[in-house]
Structure formats: structure tokens, C-alpha cells
Amino acid sequence: MKALRFVIVLILVLVIVGLVVASGILPRLHQQQTLKQQTVIAAEPAVTVTHPKPGNPAEEVILPGNIQAFTDAPIYARTSGYLKAWYFDIGAHVKQGQLLAVIESPEVDQQLQQAREELSTAEANLKLAQITASRYTDLFKTDSVSKQDVDNAVQDAAAKNATVKSAEANVARLQQMVAFEKVYVPFDGVVTVRNTDIGQLIQAGTEAGTGSVNGGAGRELFHVAAVNRLRVFVQVPQVYSHATTPGLSAELTLPELPGRRFQGKLVRTADAMDPATRTLTVEVDVVNNSGLLYPGAYTQVHFKIKSNQLTLLVPASSLVFRSEGLRLPTVVNGSRISLVPVVVGRDFGDTVEVLSGLSENASIVENPPDSLVQGEIVRVVRSRTSQETADAP
């Protein structure tokens, strides 16, 4: 009996000791396990994610342009003489048909008078020849003259008729030369150049060195430019050539007019690249009712060019550079990093256009650390912006 009691007491003591020991060890083991888990979690980088945004944003392309008058013409004399008078100086706004200048050309006037007298002589000779031909024709009917005499008279009348027509053409030519003594404005515009003055010798011609009616070199008298509407020629780089099509809006800025923008429209392109510069020549027309734009001036042309395809926009800060090339960190399977190779397009500052390599529902890491590697386990946390959006009513 005593032995049995001793065994029972010993067992109870051992059980109590075991319970005491277990109550002290198990919490420590649990704490160690919890600490290990927390350590592992703390070792995982915390990242915030965002999603790419589909879009087709317009990129502002700024290119230099040259302003030219919509219509521009040098005015030359078509008859020689001395300048008798001029009526408009540089800067004058003129209308089509207004008299610019008068040239005094007495030689041409005398030639016209002589041509008219020669025409009168030719008409008189023609009349006599016609009468003679008519008489010989009537006499031939009675066999009073030979057939040869009739033919001579008829052909002489025909020759005299040709002489009259030649004299008439010469009179018309000289009348035009006399009319050219008055120089008129060809279209509405502004006189930009005046290269002549009263009393100067004027020689008919087109350009200096090309010759003239009198064998001399002509000189430009005036220069007229239409400035109510202007042309702006721009050289567009090849990368934007297919996006710059007629109808595209444009804005003009000038360094001497800060803050002012002038609206224009692209109206035509050359449809051919310049092989020397790989650029496309385009024309932008702009209305110049204010008169602030001058032909020959330099301007900057602003185009809003859109991409031809729908693309994805991602934060520029999400891109990382590796030895393999450009990569975009994304989170797959909820916690694993995947460095995706992408092809980027236009840079809009805060965002970058991705042309290929990225899916629309990808989770992109915002501001990724440089230590991120392929396959690394991360802990995704909500960004402050996402939290504020979720808490908003």
C-alpha cells in the first residue's frame, strides 16, 4: 500500500512539474515562432502598386517656322522710259487696280502714232486693191481682160488685206506698251519695297541680268505682299510626318510677343520627305487681321499631335534600368516581382507611353527600389492616394 501511494504521489509530482515546465516553454516557443514570422514579414519590401491607364494623349511638338506672305510679287516695268510719278511708299496698304506709278515714254507714244498712220496707209491700199480686183472680175466676164490679170488683182487684194492685219496687230502691241506706262497694283496688300524715284531711267524687264525688251537689265520698281493671310512653312521630322495631316490645328508664338498665340491650320504637305534632312515640308495658314505677324519673320509653331494607336500610360518613376535593358516592375500572384521588358514611346514628363510588353490589368510598382530583383517576394500595401480614395464618401 505504501509503495502504491508513493508511486501515485510521484506521478502527481511529475505531472505538476511537467505542467509547470510546459507553461513556461510553450509561450516562449510561440513567441519565437511569432517573432520569426514577423521578421520574415519585415524583411519583405513594402511596395505600392498602380495600374496602367489607357489613353491617346496629344503631344505638343514645337517646331521653327518661316512666315511668308500669302501672295508676294515684285513689280517690274513692261515699257522703258523715265518715271514721271509714284503714289505709294513702303508700308502703304493698297487695293487691287490702284495706280502705283506712271512712266513717261515718248518714244513708245511716237511709235504708236507711226503705227496708226501705217495702218491707215495699209487700209487705203487694201481698198484700192479690192476695187481693182472687183473691176477685173467684171471685165473678165466680157473677155476684156485675161485670166492672169484677174488673178494678179485678186491676189494683190489678199496681200494688201494681210498687210492691214499686220498693221492692226502692231498698233495693238504698241497700245499695250503705252498702257504699261501706268503701273497698277495687282492685288490687295502692302507695299514692302520701293526701288525707284521720279526722273529715274526705267528699263523694261523681269529681273536684273535676264535682259529686257530694250536689251538692258530690268529692275524691280515695287514689291507688294498680301499680309491679311499668311503662309508658315515648317519642316516636320519624319517621326511626326504621318501625324501631321491637313486640318491639324496649330498655334504660333513669337519671341517678341510673349504670351500671345495666333491660331492657324495645317492646309497642305509636300507628300515627300527631304532626303537631306529627313523632314516633311508642311504649310500652315494663319489669318493676320491684327497685322502683328510680318512676312519673313521667325516663329515657333505648336502642334498637338496624337498617336495613331491606343497606348498605355505608366508613371515615369516606375521604370528601372537594368543591364538587360529597360524594365517595368510588376507584382504577379499577389506578392512576387516580375521585371517586364517594355517598349516606351513618348515621354510626357510624369507619365510615359508604353507601346508594347505590358497588359492593361498589370499591377505596376510605384517608385520601386533599385534592389528589386526578378522573383522577389514583396508585401503590397495601399498607397496614401488609394487610401484617401477608398475613405472618400
Buried (B, 14 or more C-beta within 10 A) or exposed (E): EEEEEEEEEEEEEEEEEEEEEEEEEEEEEEEEEEEEEEEEEEEEBEBBBBBBEEEEBEBEBEBEBBBBBBBBBBBBBBBBBEBBEBBBEEEBEBEEEEBBBBBBBEEBBEBBEEBBEBBEEBBEBBEEBBEBBEBBEEBBEEEEBEEEBBEBBBEBBEEBBEBBEEBBEBBEEBBEBBEBBBBBBBBBBBBBBBEBEEEEEBBBBBEBEEBBBEEBBBBBBBBBBBBBBBBBBBBBBEEBBEBBEEEBEBBBBBEEEEEEEBEBBBEEBBEEBEEEEEBBBBBBBBBBEEEEBBBEBEBBBBBBBEBEEEBBBBBEEBBBEEEEEBBBBBBEEEEEBBBBEBEBBBEBEEBBBBBEBBEEEBBBBBEBEEEBEEEBBBEBEEBEEBEEEEEEE
